[in-house]
Amino acid sequence: MTFPEHVQRLARQRARGTCECSQSTCPHYGGCRARGTEYHHKKPLEAGGTDEVSNCQLLCKACHRQIHAKSESLGRV
């Protein structure tokens, strides 16, 4: 699911075009300075998240992939 264009624009402006990952999830071992190209729902829609800018995180491809890989592995028992 994708965010509306106006939300994407606001998230890009807030992030100044760079990845907004946190150090705990960043595969780059510290603050990522890569160009943000993908939009991530901090709280998934199926868990009650919204398409608001406060729930939108601009990430580089590597960090976005890492976040989803981590959440998928947490779901497995």
Backbone as CSV, one residue per row, in Angstrom:
resi,resn,N_x,N_y,N_z,CA_x,CA_y,CA_z,C_x,C_y,C_z
1,MET,0.849,-1.174,0.000,0.000,0.000,0.000,0.893,1.236,0.000
2,THR,0.508,2.217,-0.754,1.327,3.420,-0.864,0.647,4.629,-0.217
3,PHE,1.445,5.568,0.178,0.940,6.797,0.786,0.469,7.752,-0.301
4,PRO,-0.504,8.616,0.013,-0.918,9.641,-0.936,0.279,10.550,-1.285
5,GLU,0.259,11.123,-2.463,1.368,11.959,-2.942,1.688,13.101,-1.983
6,HIS,0.678,13.750,-1.425,0.964,14.886,-0.524,1.678,14.419,0.747
7,VAL,1.393,13.215,1.215,2.075,12.671,2.393,3.520,12.327,2.028
8,GLN,3.724,11.741,0.855,5.080,11.433,0.402,5.916,12.706,0.294
9,ARG,5.324,13.756,-0.251,6.029,15.031,-0.411,6.441,15.596,0.954
10,LEU,5.515,15.575,1.917,5.817,16.083,3.257,6.902,15.242,3.946
11,ALA,6.844,13.933,3.781,7.856,13.052,4.379,9.233,13.304,3.759
12,ARG,9.286,13.494,2.434,10.558,13.807,1.765,11.135,15.123,2.277
13,GLN,10.272,16.123,2.439,10.722,17.421,2.940,11.252,17.295,4.366
14,ARG,10.519,16.590,5.214,10.937,16.402,6.607,12.302,15.709,6.669
15,ALA,12.481,14.693,5.835,13.705,13.890,5.844,14.840,14.526,5.038
16,ARG,14.513,15.583,4.321,15.480,16.223,3.424,16.055,15.227,2.434
17,GLY,15.198,14.270,2.045,15.565,13.300,1.018,16.441,12.150,1.467
18,THR,16.794,12.101,2.749,17.667,11.019,3.208,16.904,10.013,4.072
19,CYS,17.458,8.850,4.199,16.856,7.754,4.960,16.631,8.167,6.410
20,GLU,15.455,7.851,6.938,15.104,8.197,8.323,15.196,7.003,9.275
21,CYS,15.992,6.012,8.943,16.074,4.836,9.805,16.653,5.197,11.160
22,SER,16.417,4.332,12.114,17.015,4.517,13.436,18.254,3.639,13.517
23,GLN,19.146,3.957,14.406,20.385,3.186,14.508,20.148,1.731,14.872
24,SER,19.074,1.442,15.588,18.833,0.061,15.998,18.400,-0.828,14.835
25,THR,17.888,-0.246,13.762,17.447,-1.058,12.628,18.316,-0.865,11.390
26,CYS,19.255,0.046,11.431,20.026,0.387,10.241,21.080,-0.662,9.919
27,PRO,21.050,-1.230,8.712,22.074,-2.206,8.333,23.420,-1.555,8.032
28,HIS,23.469,-0.215,8.102,24.709,0.505,7.805,25.529,0.784,9.062
29,TYR,25.120,0.249,10.208,25.841,0.387,11.479,26.001,1.849,11.882
30,GLY,24.912,2.487,12.062,24.899,3.883,12.472,23.877,4.632,11.646
31,GLY,23.829,5.911,11.808,22.870,6.705,11.054,23.097,6.589,9.558
32,CYS,22.105,6.258,8.846,22.189,6.069,7.398,22.103,7.425,6.711
33,ARG,22.953,7.650,5.757,22.933,8.889,4.977,22.523,8.628,3.522
34,ALA,22.034,7.424,3.242,21.624,7.079,1.877,20.381,7.869,1.477
35,ARG,20.185,7.994,0.190,19.012,8.686,-0.336,17.771,7.863,-0.030
36,GLY,16.766,8.494,0.549,15.501,7.817,0.830,14.690,7.676,-0.439
37,THR,14.239,6.463,-0.717,13.489,6.208,-1.949,12.188,5.449,-1.714
38,GLU,11.989,4.927,-0.514,10.810,4.112,-0.236,10.103,4.611,1.017
39,TYR,8.785,4.459,1.033,7.964,4.928,2.141,7.477,3.738,2.951
40,HIS,7.594,3.856,4.271,7.285,2.750,5.171,6.241,3.182,6.198
41,HIS,5.252,2.329,6.428,4.276,2.569,7.499,4.927,2.137,8.809
42,LYS,5.154,3.086,9.719,5.729,2.747,11.025,4.829,1.754,11.748
43,LYS,3.540,2.035,11.748,2.543,1.113,12.291,1.740,0.611,11.092
44,PRO,1.786,-0.683,10.793,1.103,-1.210,9.610,-0.398,-0.890,9.600
45,LEU,-0.947,-0.752,8.413,-2.372,-0.468,8.265,-3.217,-1.546,8.932
46,GLU,-2.817,-2.811,8.793,-3.589,-3.910,9.377,-3.542,-3.915,10.905
47,ALA,-2.604,-3.146,11.467,-2.519,-3.032,12.929,-3.118,-1.716,13.417
48,GLY,-3.826,-1.016,12.526,-4.474,0.235,12.908,-3.717,1.484,12.529
49,GLY,-2.622,1.344,11.766,-1.864,2.503,11.311,-2.639,3.287,10.256
50,THR,-2.173,4.482,9.988,-2.843,5.360,9.037,-1.899,5.741,7.900
51,ASP,-2.437,6.455,6.931,-1.648,6.999,5.832,-1.253,8.450,6.102
52,GLU,-1.199,8.836,7.367,-0.806,10.191,7.745,0.713,10.315,7.745
53,VAL,1.195,11.531,7.596,2.643,11.764,7.550,3.330,11.327,8.846
54,SER,2.640,11.396,9.970,3.228,10.968,11.242,3.504,9.464,11.281
55,ASN,2.866,8.692,10.402,3.069,7.246,10.334,3.933,6.854,9.136
56,CYS,4.462,7.848,8.442,5.250,7.617,7.228,6.722,7.837,7.522
57,GLN,7.539,6.903,7.080,8.979,6.997,7.267,9.649,6.801,5.914
58,LEU,10.503,7.741,5.520,11.250,7.641,4.268,12.512,6.836,4.533
59,LEU,12.711,5.768,3.772,13.852,4.880,3.983,14.576,4.593,2.673
60,CYS,15.857,4.240,2.787,16.568,3.719,1.617,16.112,2.264,1.428
61,LYS,16.411,1.722,0.281,15.964,0.358,-0.036,16.526,-0.661,0.964
62,ALA,17.810,-0.540,1.343,18.432,-1.509,2.255,17.784,-1.480,3.634
63,CYS,17.536,-0.298,4.168,16.928,-0.188,5.500,15.478,-0.665,5.485
64,HIS,14.755,-0.364,4.404,13.366,-0.810,4.300,13.310,-2.337,4.270
65,ARG,14.192,-2.935,3.494,14.254,-4.396,3.410,14.594,-4.992,4.780
66,GLN,15.542,-4.361,5.498,15.958,-4.841,6.822,14.800,-4.799,7.819
67,ILE,14.041,-3.716,7.816,12.911,-3.587,8.740,11.878,-4.679,8.489
68,HIS,11.570,-4.940,7.211,10.574,-5.967,6.905,11.106,-7.371,7.198
69,ALA,12.382,-7.600,6.976,12.969,-8.908,7.282,12.922,-9.158,8.789
70,LYS,13.206,-8.114,9.567,13.190,-8.244,11.019,11.775,-8.519,11.522
71,SER,10.781,-7.804,10.995,9.409,-8.001,11.454,8.878,-9.364,11.037
72,GLU,9.292,-9.868,9.868,8.869,-11.206,9.445,9.476,-12.279,10.336
73,SER,10.734,-12.108,10.725,11.368,-13.121,11.575,10.773,-13.098,12.983
74,LEU,10.315,-11.953,13.449,9.673,-11.886,14.756,8.340,-12.607,14.772
75,GLY,7.682,-12.674,13.615,6.397,-13.334,13.518,6.498,-14.846,13.498
76,ARG,7.707,-15.355,13.235,7.909,-16.804,13.200,8.273,-17.332,14.575
77,VAL,7.745,-18.485,14.911,8.074,-19.096,16.207,8.645,-20.473,15.977
